[in-house]
Amino acid sequence: MGIIHVLDKSIAELIAAGEVVERPSSAIKELVENAIDAGATAITIEIQKGGMSFMRVTDNGCGFYPEDVKNAFLRHATSKVQKAEDLDAISTMGFRGEALASIAAVSRVELLSRREDAVEGVRYVIDASEEVSCEPAGCPVGTTLVIRDLFYNTPARLKFLKKDSSEANAVTGIVEKIALVYPHISFRLIRDGEEKLHTPGDGQQLSAIYAVFGRDFAAGLLPVDYTMNGISVKGFVSKPHKARANRSMQNFYVNHRYVKSRTCAVALEEGFKHAVMVGRFPACVLDVCIPAQSVDVNVHPAKIEVRFENEKPIFDLVYFAVKNALRTGDVTVEGKIEKSVAPVRQKDSVKERMSAQEFQRIFGEKTAESIGKKAGESSSFKAAGAQKPEKKDSSFLSSALEDGSSKWISFDVSPSHSENGNPAQEKGKVYSPNHWTKGRLLDVEVEDDLLPQRLSKGNTSLDEIPAVSPKESVSNSVPEEKEEAVSLEQQTIDSVAEPYENLRYIGEIFHTYILFEGENRLVLVDKHAAHERILYNRLKQGKPEQFMQNLLSPVSVLLSKEEYSAALEHLNILWECGFEAEDFGGGSILVRSAPMWLESAHIEQTVSEICGYLSQGKQDVSPEHLDWLYHNISCRAAVKGGDRSTPEELKEILRLMQEDGTVFHCPHGRPVAVFLTKKEIEKQFGRI
């Protein structure tokens, strides 16, 4: 007797359902994609208990014909594929015809739908793939699908689900990812009666990003819009100083479909190479638009994996798009002083905390006048321990700053007034390290929400986005946005600011940071980072003859056998790095020219390191290898932090920065300059 037999229909459907519906978020994904294919402009998703007990997806799409409703729940029933050739050019989100059948096999489903040209709609109820009822019903245009008791008939699957909050978070993640790339659709997510997401559906992708990720994330983005060889990519990437500790905020799409693509991820990070620090990762929302016949989305039922006909054009597209965005966008870093150096304000006087009637009743009129006078006198609070300034030798102040001794300079920031009514500035005093100001002076950090001031072509600003706060109740469908107005810059090629123009040299602190004064701002420049980037950019330009100089005494460099062989094989690479070298025999090469900014004492070691690196590589030196060489040389040749520099040398660094125009981050990814606005500084002195 044979042992092979055909499975029962119900068992086969349960197995097939497991491929499509793994958890509540899988069902939500399928239903939302169906709503998008139906042409919906508003989609509402409601879940309870993580979606395991209740899910409802409502859209205003085209709706079902009554005669199509029953067929829609049959396996492999679809309106999107007519013939085999259609699979080669799929442009819809769904096409398999498995979603509704799989969901209905493991839950209780109710469908309400009406087309715009129909007088009445239809209500269809199906339980574990068995029809319960089908009848006319009154309902709005569009479709509503209610799913109850997911996996109630497959307890083995049910026990592998996570707790309600985890499943709800998975649903939220799916909806957010879809909402990011469909800004013309208003998405609304309700979780256990509380609205968690509401996108405006105004067609602006920045609006959707703002609604999903919030103000701070949206304010730190650069727009991307790049086309190459008939394919394009649009979206946003984070500014270099907004890079994150992991890749969780990297969102890639292919033809508006969320995918996981290693090709795109590697291209993104290569584009940000030398713009972000090691261990930091750029965030993005990028949508690659490619001819449907050039990509295969029919790889997995979840459709989250795709195969490209040719991955090289996709890599190049994303790589150069990112490079272009970094080159043309505003990537400057603005400083912000979070902690005030002013003392905490004293408590209000008794008179200020009481009404006039109460005060006069208790203390009497005369007492009120006297106490009021005293209260007025004490309204100007002073720094702790501040007294009449003592005269100090200016040389002592200079030495306190220069020799690194543990002395601190504090200032009285009280809003005392001179005779003419204007605030009077107090002179500096020197305090010991245990004074209250220690650790708070020059408390500068990179601002988290850099808010550029110009707008994109669409003149979109974040204060115009009617995003709904996630904390609002369901009854408030469009609550007022309470956050302060924010403008977000979406730079174009022609609108890039010149952050280093019109600056006046002030001096240098710690022999590391150059101070420049601009219009209503103070600019601090890391001289090593700036010089390193300038030299790196010059090397990248590929014109070594412009910065090479002949050595009065050629330098002989002794190499190992492998290094010597690699050096002779790659003399052209040494030339591109600024070194003119030739075979000197005996395992040595003779260096006759070197970059003019590299000290002669470092030539031998630098060339030796380059040759050692070349000896480890393959025959062909890739652009990544050249980048490492350029990076190594520029780091060694750049002026070092802590080195003493003349004002002329520091001014020359500024001139080179102005001439280059792209000096915002060193090759390691650290910021070159920090900008402190006049307003931010005046806040610390109590002027505003």
C-alpha positions as CSV (number, residue, x, y, z in Angstrom):
1,M,0.0,0.0,0.0
2,G,1.4,3.4,-1.0
3,I,2.2,6.1,1.7
4,I,2.0,9.2,-0.5
5,H,-1.4,10.9,-0.7
6,V,-2.8,14.3,-1.6
7,L,-3.3,16.6,1.4
8,D,-6.8,17.6,2.4
9,K,-7.8,21.1,1.1
10,S,-8.1,22.6,4.5
11,I,-4.6,21.4,5.5
12,A,-3.1,22.6,2.3
13,E,-4.6,26.0,2.8
14,L,-3.2,26.3,6.3
15,I,0.2,25.4,5.0
16,A,0.0,28.0,2.2
17,A,-1.3,30.6,4.6
18,G,1.7,30.2,6.7
19,E,3.9,31.4,3.8
20,V,2.0,34.7,3.5
21,V,0.6,35.4,7.0
22,E,3.4,34.9,9.6
23,R,2.0,37.4,12.1
24,P,-0.5,40.3,12.3
25,S,1.9,42.7,10.6
26,S,2.0,40.3,7.6
27,A,-1.8,40.6,7.2
28,I,-1.7,44.4,7.6
29,K,1.0,44.7,4.9
30,E,-1.1,42.7,2.4
31,L,-4.3,44.6,3.1
32,V,-2.6,48.0,2.9
33,E,-0.9,47.1,-0.4
34,N,-4.2,46.0,-1.8
35,A,-5.7,49.4,-0.8
36,I,-2.8,51.2,-2.5
37,D,-3.4,49.1,-5.7
38,A,-7.1,50.1,-5.5
39,G,-6.1,53.8,-5.8
40,A,-6.9,54.9,-2.2
41,T,-5.9,58.3,-1.0
42,A,-6.8,57.7,2.6
43,I,-6.1,54.4,4.5
44,T,-7.0,53.8,8.2
45,I,-5.5,50.9,10.1
46,E,-6.9,49.9,13.5
47,I,-5.6,47.1,15.7
48,Q,-6.3,45.7,19.2
49,K,-4.1,43.5,21.3
50,G,-1.3,43.6,18.7
51,G,-3.7,42.7,15.9
52,M,-4.3,39.2,17.2
53,S,-7.9,39.8,18.3
54,F,-8.9,42.6,15.9
55,M,-7.6,44.3,12.8
56,R,-9.5,46.7,10.5
57,V,-8.2,48.3,7.3
58,T,-10.4,51.0,5.7
59,D,-9.7,52.7,2.4
60,N,-11.4,55.0,-0.1
61,G,-10.3,53.1,-3.2
62,C,-12.2,51.8,-6.1
63,G,-14.0,49.0,-4.2
64,F,-15.2,45.6,-5.3
65,Y,-17.8,44.6,-7.8
66,P,-20.3,42.4,-6.0
67,E,-19.6,39.5,-8.3
68,D,-15.9,39.7,-7.6
69,V,-16.1,39.5,-3.8
70,K,-16.3,35.7,-3.5
71,N,-13.6,35.1,-6.2
72,A,-11.3,37.5,-4.3
73,F,-11.0,34.9,-1.5
74,L,-10.1,32.0,-3.8
75,R,-6.4,31.1,-3.9
76,H,-4.5,32.5,-6.9
77,A,-7.4,34.8,-7.8
78,T,-6.1,38.3,-8.9
79,S,-6.9,41.1,-11.3
80,K,-3.3,42.2,-11.8
81,V,-1.9,39.3,-13.8
82,Q,-3.5,38.1,-17.0
83,K,-0.7,36.2,-18.7
84,A,2.8,34.9,-18.0
85,E,4.4,37.8,-19.7
86,D,2.9,40.1,-17.1
87,L,5.2,38.7,-14.4
88,D,8.1,40.2,-16.2
89,A,6.8,43.8,-15.7
90,I,5.0,43.9,-12.4
91,S,4.0,47.4,-11.4
92,T,1.5,46.7,-8.7
93,M,2.2,46.0,-5.0
94,G,0.3,42.7,-5.0
95,F,0.0,40.2,-7.8
96,R,0.1,36.6,-6.4
97,G,-3.6,36.4,-5.5
98,E,-2.8,34.7,-2.2
99,A,-3.3,37.4,0.5
100,L,-7.1,37.3,1.1
101,A,-7.3,33.5,0.8
102,S,-4.4,33.0,3.2
103,I,-5.8,35.5,5.7
104,A,-9.3,34.0,5.5
105,A,-7.9,30.5,6.2
106,V,-6.6,31.4,9.6
107,S,-9.1,34.0,10.9
108,R,-12.7,35.3,10.8
109,V,-13.0,37.9,8.0
110,E,-15.7,40.5,7.3
111,L,-15.6,42.6,4.1
112,L,-17.6,45.7,3.3
113,S,-17.2,47.3,-0.1
114,R,-18.9,49.7,-2.6
115,R,-17.9,51.1,-5.9
116,E,-18.5,54.8,-6.6
117,D,-21.1,54.0,-9.3
118,A,-23.0,51.6,-7.2
119,V,-26.1,52.4,-5.2
120,E,-25.4,49.8,-2.5
121,G,-22.4,47.9,-1.3
122,V,-21.8,44.3,-0.3
123,R,-21.1,42.6,3.0
124,Y,-19.2,39.3,2.9
125,V,-18.4,37.2,5.9
126,I,-16.0,34.2,5.8
127,D,-14.7,32.0,8.6
128,A,-11.7,29.7,8.2
129,S,-12.2,29.7,4.4
130,E,-15.9,28.8,4.8
131,E,-18.5,31.3,3.6
132,V,-20.9,32.5,6.3
133,S,-22.9,35.1,4.5
134,C,-23.0,37.5,1.5
135,E,-25.6,40.2,1.3
136,P,-26.1,43.8,0.2
137,A,-25.2,46.5,2.7
138,G,-25.0,50.3,3.0
139,C,-21.4,51.5,3.2
140,P,-19.2,54.3,2.0
141,V,-17.2,54.1,-1.3
142,G,-14.1,52.0,-0.8
143,T,-13.4,48.8,1.1
144,T,-13.3,47.9,4.8
145,L,-11.8,44.6,5.9
146,V,-12.2,43.4,9.5
147,I,-10.1,40.4,10.7
148,R,-10.8,38.8,14.1
149,D,-9.1,36.1,16.0
150,L,-6.1,35.6,13.9
151,F,-4.7,32.0,14.1
152,Y,-7.6,30.9,16.2
153,N,-7.7,27.6,14.3
154,T,-4.0,27.0,14.3
155,P,-2.9,27.1,18.0
156,A,0.6,25.9,17.1
157,R,1.1,29.1,15.2
158,L,-0.5,31.2,17.8
159,K,1.9,30.1,20.6
160,F,4.9,31.3,18.6
161,L,3.7,34.9,18.4
162,K,5.3,37.5,20.7
163,K,3.5,39.6,23.3
164,D,0.9,42.1,22.2
165,S,3.2,45.1,22.4
166,S,5.9,43.5,20.2
167,E,3.3,42.5,17.5
168,A,1.8,46.0,17.7
169,N,5.3,47.5,17.1
170,A,5.8,45.3,14.1
171,V,2.5,46.5,12.6
172,T,3.5,50.1,13.3
173,G,6.9,49.5,11.6
174,I,5.2,48.1,8.5
175,V,2.7,51.0,8.2
176,E,5.5,53.6,8.7
177,K,7.7,52.1,6.0
178,I,4.8,52.1,3.5
179,A,3.7,55.6,4.5
180,L,7.2,57.1,3.9
181,V,7.1,56.3,0.1
182,Y,3.4,57.2,-0.5
183,P,3.2,60.8,0.6
184,H,0.1,61.4,-1.5
185,I,-1.8,58.9,0.7
186,S,-3.0,59.9,4.2
187,F,-2.2,57.0,6.5
188,R,-3.8,56.8,10.0
189,L,-2.9,54.1,12.5
190,I,-5.0,53.5,15.6
191,R,-3.6,51.2,18.3
192,D,-5.9,50.1,21.1
193,G,-8.0,53.2,20.6
194,E,-5.0,55.6,20.5
195,E,-3.9,57.3,17.4
196,K,-0.2,56.5,16.8
197,L,0.4,57.9,13.3
198,H,-1.4,60.3,10.9
199,T,0.3,61.5,7.7
200,P,-1.2,64.5,5.9
201,G,-1.2,63.0,2.4
202,D,-0.2,66.3,0.8
203,G,2.2,64.7,-1.7
204,Q,5.3,66.0,0.1
205,Q,7.6,63.2,1.1
206,L,9.2,65.4,3.8
207,S,5.7,65.7,5.4
208,A,5.4,62.0,5.6
209,I,9.0,61.7,7.1
210,Y,8.1,64.4,9.6
211,A,4.9,62.5,10.7
212,V,6.7,59.2,11.0
213,F,10.1,60.1,12.5
214,G,9.5,63.5,14.0
215,R,10.9,67.0,13.7
216,D,14.5,66.4,14.7
217,F,15.0,63.7,12.1
218,A,13.3,65.6,9.4
219,A,15.4,68.7,10.1
220,G,18.6,66.8,9.6
221,L,18.1,65.6,6.0
222,L,19.5,66.4,2.6
223,P,17.3,65.9,-0.5
224,V,18.3,63.4,-3.1
225,D,17.1,63.5,-6.7
226,Y,19.4,61.9,-9.3
227,T,19.0,60.2,-12.6
228,M,21.6,58.2,-14.5
229,N,21.3,55.8,-17.5
230,G,17.5,55.8,-17.5
231,I,17.1,55.0,-13.8
232,S,16.5,57.4,-10.9
233,V,16.6,57.7,-7.2
234,K,14.7,60.2,-5.0
235,G,14.3,60.8,-1.3
236,F,16.5,62.0,1.5
237,V,19.7,61.1,3.3
238,S,20.8,62.3,6.7
239,K,23.4,65.0,7.1
240,P,26.8,63.6,8.1
241,H,26.7,64.8,11.7
242,K,23.3,63.2,12.0
243,A,24.7,59.7,11.4
244,R,23.4,57.0,13.7
245,A,24.8,54.2,15.8
246,N,23.2,51.5,13.6
247,R,21.5,50.9,10.3
248,S,17.9,50.7,11.6
249,M,17.0,54.0,9.9
250,Q,18.1,53.0,6.4
251,N,15.0,52.6,4.3
252,F,15.3,51.5,0.7
253,Y,12.5,51.2,-1.9
254,V,12.4,49.8,-5.4
255,N,9.5,51.2,-7.5
256,H,7.8,52.3,-4.2
257,R,8.2,48.8,-2.7
258,Y,10.1,48.5,0.6
259,V,13.0,46.1,0.1
260,K,16.2,45.0,1.9
261,S,19.0,45.5,-0.6
262,R,22.7,45.0,0.3
263,T,23.6,46.7,-3.0
264,C,21.9,49.9,-2.0
265,A,23.1,49.8,1.6
266,V,26.8,49.4,0.5
267,A,26.4,52.1,-2.1
268,L,25.0,54.5,0.5
269,E,27.8,53.9,3.0
270,E,30.4,54.1,0.4
271,G,29.0,57.5,-0.6
272,F,29.3,58.7,3.0
273,K,32.8,57.3,3.3
274,H,35.1,60.0,4.9
275,A,32.0,62.0,5.7
276,V,30.9,60.1,8.8
277,M,33.0,58.7,11.6
278,V,33.8,55.0,11.9
279,G,31.0,53.1,13.6
280,R,28.3,55.6,12.6
281,F,25.8,55.0,9.8
282,P,23.8,57.3,7.6
283,A,20.0,57.3,7.7
284,C,18.0,57.5,4.5
285,V,14.7,57.2,2.7
286,L,15.6,56.4,-0.9
287,D,13.3,55.2,-3.7
288,V,15.0,53.7,-6.7
289,C,12.8,53.9,-9.9
290,I,13.8,51.2,-12.4
291,P,12.0,49.6,-15.4
292,A,9.9,46.8,-14.1
293,Q,11.4,44.3,-16.5
294,S,14.9,45.0,-14.9
295,V,14.0,43.8,-11.4
296,D,12.4,40.6,-10.2
297,V,10.1,41.0,-7.2
298,N,8.7,37.5,-7.4
299,V,11.4,36.0,-5.2
300,H,9.6,35.5,-1.9
301,P,5.9,35.7,-0.8
302,A,6.8,38.6,1.5
303,K,8.2,40.5,-1.6
304,I,10.8,42.1,0.6
305,E,13.7,40.7,-1.4
306,V,14.3,41.6,-5.0
307,R,16.8,40.6,-7.7
308,F,18.3,43.1,-10.1
309,E,19.1,42.2,-13.7
310,N,22.3,44.1,-13.2
311,E,23.4,45.4,-9.8
312,K,26.3,47.6,-11.0
313,P,24.0,50.4,-12.4
314,I,22.0,50.4,-9.1
315,F,25.2,50.7,-7.0
316,D,26.5,53.5,-9.2
317,L,23.2,55.3,-9.1
318,V,22.9,55.3,-5.3
319,Y,26.6,56.1,-4.8
320,F,26.7,59.1,-7.1
321,A,23.3,60.3,-5.9
322,V,24.6,60.4,-2.3
323,K,27.9,62.1,-3.4
324,N,25.9,64.7,-5.2
325,A,23.7,65.4,-2.3
326,L,26.6,65.8,0.1
327,R,28.4,68.1,-2.4
328,T,25.4,70.4,-3.1
329,G,23.6,70.3,0.3
330,D,24.2,72.2,3.5
331,V,26.3,70.0,5.7
332,T,27.6,72.6,8.1
333,V,27.4,72.0,11.8
334,E,25.9,74.6,14.1
335,G,26.9,74.8,17.7
336,K,24.6,75.2,20.6
337,I,25.3,75.9,24.3
338,E,22.8,73.8,26.2
339,K,23.7,74.8,29.7
340,S,23.7,78.4,30.9
341,V,26.7,79.7,32.8
342,A,24.3,82.0,34.6
343,P,23.3,81.1,38.2
344,V,19.9,79.9,38.9
345,R,17.4,82.7,39.4
346,Q,16.5,83.4,42.9
347,K,13.0,82.8,44.1
348,D,10.5,85.6,43.7
349,S,10.1,87.9,46.6
350,V,7.1,87.7,48.9
351,K,5.5,90.6,47.2
352,E,5.8,89.1,43.8
353,R,4.1,85.9,44.9
354,M,1.2,87.6,46.7
355,S,-1.6,89.8,45.3
356,A,-1.4,93.5,46.1
357,Q,-4.5,93.3,48.4
358,E,-3.1,90.4,50.4
359,F,0.3,92.0,50.8
360,Q,-1.1,95.4,51.9
361,R,-3.5,93.7,54.3
362,I,-0.7,91.8,56.1
363,F,2.2,94.2,56.0
364,G,0.6,97.6,55.7
365,E,1.3,100.3,53.2
366,K,4.6,101.5,54.6
367,T,6.0,98.0,54.9
368,A,4.9,97.3,51.4
369,E,6.9,100.2,50.0
370,S,10.0,99.3,51.9
371,I,9.9,95.6,51.0
372,G,9.0,96.5,47.4
373,K,12.0,98.7,47.3
374,K,14.3,96.0,48.6
375,A,12.8,93.5,46.2
376,G,13.6,95.9,43.4
377,E,17.1,96.2,44.6
378,S,17.7,92.5,44.6
379,S,16.1,91.8,41.3
380,S,19.6,92.0,39.7
381,F,21.1,88.7,40.8
382,K,24.9,88.3,40.7
383,A,27.2,85.3,40.1
384,A,28.0,83.4,43.3
385,G,30.9,85.1,45.1
386,A,31.0,88.0,42.6
387,Q,32.4,91.2,44.1
388,K,33.9,94.4,42.8
389,P,36.3,93.3,40.1
390,E,40.0,93.4,41.1
391,K,42.6,94.6,38.7
392,K,44.6,91.7,37.2
393,D,47.7,91.8,35.1
394,S,46.8,91.0,31.5
395,S,49.8,88.8,31.2
396,F,48.5,86.7,34.0
397,L,45.3,86.2,32.2
398,S,47.2,85.3,29.0
399,S,49.4,82.8,30.8
400,A,46.3,81.2,32.5
401,L,44.9,80.4,29.1
402,E,48.1,79.4,27.3
403,D,50.0,77.3,29.9
404,G,47.1,75.0,30.5
405,S,47.1,75.7,34.2
406,S,44.0,74.9,36.2
407,K,42.6,78.4,36.3
408,W,39.1,79.4,35.1
409,I,37.7,82.6,33.8
410,S,34.2,83.5,35.0
411,F,32.1,86.5,34.2
412,D,29.3,88.2,36.2
413,V,26.3,87.7,34.0
414,S,23.8,89.6,36.2
415,P,21.6,92.1,34.3
416,S,22.9,95.1,36.2
417,H,22.3,98.5,34.7
418,S,24.4,101.5,34.2
419,E,23.2,105.0,34.7
420,N,21.9,105.4,31.2
421,G,19.8,102.2,31.6
422,N,21.8,100.0,29.4
423,P,23.2,96.7,30.6
424,A,26.7,97.2,32.0
425,Q,29.3,94.5,31.3
426,E,31.4,93.3,34.2
427,K,35.0,92.6,33.8
428,G,36.5,89.1,34.0
429,K,37.6,87.5,37.3
430,V,39.8,84.5,37.9
431,Y,38.6,81.8,40.2
432,S,40.0,78.6,41.4
433,P,39.1,75.2,39.8
434,N,36.6,74.4,42.5
435,H,34.5,77.4,41.7
436,W,30.9,76.9,40.6
437,T,31.8,77.7,36.9
438,K,34.2,74.8,36.5
439,G,33.0,72.4,33.8
440,R,30.5,74.8,32.5
441,L,32.5,77.3,30.6
442,L,32.8,76.7,26.9
443,D,30.1,73.9,27.3
444,V,29.6,73.6,23.6
445,E,28.1,70.6,21.8
446,V,26.9,69.9,18.3
447,E,23.3,71.0,17.8
448,D,20.9,68.1,17.3
449,D,18.3,70.0,15.3
450,L,20.2,72.1,12.8
451,L,17.4,74.1,11.2
452,P,18.4,75.6,7.8
453,Q,16.5,78.7,6.8
454,R,15.9,78.3,3.1
455,L,13.2,76.1,1.6
456,S,13.0,73.8,-1.4
457,K,11.4,74.4,-4.7
458,G,8.0,73.5,-3.2
459,N,8.6,76.1,-0.5
460,T,7.7,73.5,2.1
461,S,8.3,74.2,5.8
462,L,7.7,71.9,8.6
463,D,5.4,74.2,10.4
464,E,3.0,73.8,7.5
465,I,2.8,70.1,7.9
466,P,-0.5,69.0,9.5
467,A,1.0,66.0,11.2
468,V,-1.1,64.5,14.0
469,S,0.7,64.0,17.3
470,P,0.7,60.3,18.2
471,K,-0.5,61.0,21.7
472,E,-3.9,62.5,20.6
473,S,-7.0,60.5,21.1
474,V,-8.9,59.0,18.2
475,S,-11.7,61.6,18.4
476,N,-9.3,64.4,17.4
477,S,-8.7,63.5,13.8
478,V,-6.7,66.6,13.0
479,P,-5.4,68.2,16.3
480,E,-3.4,71.4,16.2
481,E,0.3,71.1,15.9
482,K,1.8,72.7,19.0
483,E,5.4,72.7,18.1
484,E,7.1,75.9,17.2
485,A,7.5,76.8,13.6
486,V,10.4,75.1,11.9
487,S,11.8,75.7,8.4
488,L,13.8,73.0,6.7
489,E,16.3,73.7,4.0
490,Q,16.2,71.5,0.9
491,Q,19.2,72.6,-0.9
492,T,19.5,72.7,-4.7
493,I,22.7,73.0,-6.6
494,D,22.3,76.7,-7.1
495,S,21.4,77.6,-3.5
496,V,24.3,76.4,-1.4
497,A,25.4,78.9,1.2
498,E,29.0,80.0,1.6
499,P,29.5,79.5,5.3
500,Y,33.2,80.6,5.4
501,E,32.7,83.9,3.6
502,N,33.2,87.3,5.2
503,L,34.9,86.0,8.3
504,R,37.4,88.0,10.4
505,Y,40.3,86.2,12.2
506,I,40.2,86.6,15.9
507,G,42.7,84.2,17.3
508,E,43.4,80.6,18.3
509,I,42.6,78.6,21.5
510,F,44.4,75.6,22.8
511,H,46.6,75.7,19.7
512,T,43.9,73.7,18.0
513,Y,40.8,75.7,17.3
514,I,40.8,78.9,15.2
515,L,38.3,81.6,16.1
516,F,36.6,83.7,13.3
517,E,33.9,86.3,13.7
518,G,31.2,86.6,11.1
519,E,28.0,88.5,10.8
520,N,26.1,87.6,14.0
521,R,28.0,84.4,14.6
522,L,31.2,82.9,16.0
523,V,33.0,80.2,14.0
524,L,35.3,77.7,15.6
525,V,37.5,75.7,13.1
526,D,39.5,72.6,14.0
527,K,42.7,73.5,12.1
528,H,43.9,69.9,11.8
529,A,40.6,68.6,10.5
530,A,40.2,71.5,8.0
531,H,43.8,71.3,6.7
532,E,43.5,67.5,6.4
533,R,40.3,67.8,4.3
534,I,41.9,70.4,2.1
535,L,44.9,68.2,1.4
536,Y,42.7,65.2,0.9
537,N,40.6,67.0,-1.7
538,R,43.6,68.1,-3.5
539,L,44.9,64.6,-3.8
540,K,41.5,63.4,-5.0
541,Q,41.6,65.9,-7.8
542,G,44.3,63.9,-9.4
543,K,46.8,66.7,-10.3
544,P,49.9,65.9,-8.3
545,E,52.1,68.2,-10.3
546,Q,50.2,71.2,-8.7
547,F,51.4,70.3,-5.2
548,M,54.7,68.4,-5.8
549,Q,58.1,70.0,-5.2
550,N,61.6,68.7,-5.9
551,L,63.7,67.8,-2.9
552,L,67.1,69.4,-2.5
553,S,68.4,66.0,-1.3
554,P,66.5,63.0,-2.7
555,V,65.4,60.5,0.0
556,S,66.4,56.9,-0.2
557,V,63.7,54.5,1.2
558,L,64.8,50.9,2.0
559,L,61.9,48.4,1.6
560,S,61.2,44.7,2.1
561,K,61.2,42.4,-0.9
562,E,57.4,42.5,-1.2
563,E,57.2,46.3,-0.7
564,Y,60.0,46.9,-3.2
565,S,58.3,44.8,-5.8
566,A,55.0,46.5,-5.2
567,A,56.6,50.0,-5.4
568,L,58.2,49.3,-8.8
569,E,54.9,47.9,-10.1
570,H,52.9,50.9,-8.8
571,L,55.2,53.9,-9.4
572,N,52.2,55.6,-11.0
573,I,50.3,55.3,-7.8
574,L,53.2,56.9,-5.9
575,W,53.1,59.7,-8.5
576,E,49.3,60.2,-7.9
577,C,50.1,60.5,-4.2
578,G,52.6,63.2,-4.9
579,F,55.8,61.2,-4.8
580,E,58.2,61.0,-7.8
581,A,60.3,57.9,-7.2
582,E,62.6,55.6,-9.1
583,D,64.4,52.3,-8.7
584,F,67.6,52.8,-6.6
585,G,68.7,49.2,-6.5
586,G,69.3,47.0,-3.6
587,G,65.7,46.9,-2.5
588,S,65.5,50.7,-2.3
589,I,63.7,53.4,-4.2
590,L,64.8,57.0,-4.5
591,V,62.2,59.8,-3.8
592,R,63.0,62.9,-5.8
593,S,59.7,64.9,-5.2
594,A,57.1,64.9,-2.5
595,P,54.0,66.9,-1.6
596,M,55.1,70.4,-0.6
597,W,53.1,70.3,2.7
598,L,54.7,67.0,3.9
599,E,57.7,67.6,6.2
600,S,60.9,66.0,5.0
601,A,61.2,64.0,8.3
602,H,57.9,62.2,7.4
603,I,58.7,61.3,3.8
604,E,60.5,58.0,4.4
605,Q,57.9,56.7,6.8
606,T,55.0,57.8,4.6
607,V,56.4,56.2,1.5
608,S,57.3,53.0,3.4
609,E,53.7,52.7,4.7
610,I,52.3,53.3,1.2
611,C,54.5,50.6,-0.3
612,G,53.5,48.2,2.6
613,Y,49.9,48.8,1.8
614,L,50.4,48.3,-1.9
615,S,52.2,45.0,-1.2
616,Q,49.1,43.6,0.5
617,G,46.7,44.4,-2.3
618,K,46.0,42.9,-5.7
619,Q,47.4,43.8,-9.0
620,D,44.8,46.5,-9.6
621,V,44.5,49.3,-7.1
622,S,40.9,50.1,-6.5
623,P,39.5,53.6,-5.7
624,E,39.0,52.4,-2.1
625,H,42.7,51.7,-1.9
626,L,43.6,55.1,-3.3
627,D,41.2,56.7,-0.8
628,W,43.2,55.1,2.0
629,L,46.4,56.3,0.6
630,Y,45.1,59.9,0.2
631,H,43.7,59.8,3.7
632,N,47.0,58.6,5.2
633,I,49.1,61.2,3.4
634,S,46.7,64.1,4.2
635,C,46.6,63.1,7.8
636,R,50.4,63.0,8.1
637,A,50.9,66.2,6.2
638,A,48.2,68.4,7.8
639,V,49.1,70.8,10.6
640,K,48.6,69.0,14.0
641,G,46.4,70.1,16.9
642,G,48.6,71.5,19.6
643,D,51.2,72.8,17.1
644,R,51.9,76.5,17.3
645,S,50.8,78.3,14.2
646,T,51.2,81.9,13.1
647,P,48.2,84.1,12.4
648,E,49.2,84.1,8.7
649,E,49.1,80.3,8.6
650,L,45.7,80.2,10.2
651,K,44.3,82.8,7.9
652,E,45.7,80.8,5.0
653,I,43.7,77.8,6.2
654,L,40.6,79.9,6.0
655,R,41.5,81.1,2.5
656,L,42.0,77.5,1.4
657,M,38.6,76.6,2.9
658,Q,36.9,79.4,1.0
659,E,38.7,78.4,-2.2
660,D,37.7,74.7,-1.9
661,G,34.1,75.3,-0.9
662,T,33.5,71.7,0.4
663,V,35.5,71.6,3.6
664,F,32.8,70.5,6.1
665,H,34.1,67.2,7.5
666,C,37.6,65.7,7.8
667,P,38.1,62.3,6.0
668,H,37.4,60.6,9.4
669,G,33.9,62.2,9.4
670,R,34.5,64.7,12.2
671,P,33.1,68.2,11.7
672,V,35.6,70.9,10.6
673,A,33.7,73.9,12.0
674,V,31.1,74.7,14.6
675,F,29.0,77.8,14.3
676,L,27.7,79.7,17.4
677,T,25.1,82.3,16.7
678,K,25.1,85.7,18.4
679,K,21.7,84.9,19.8
680,E,22.9,81.7,21.4
681,I,25.8,83.5,23.1
682,E,23.7,86.4,24.3
683,K,21.3,83.9,26.0
684,Q,24.2,82.8,28.2
685,F,24.8,86.4,29.3
686,G,21.1,87.0,30.1
687,R,20.7,89.6,27.4
688,I,17.8,87.9,25.8
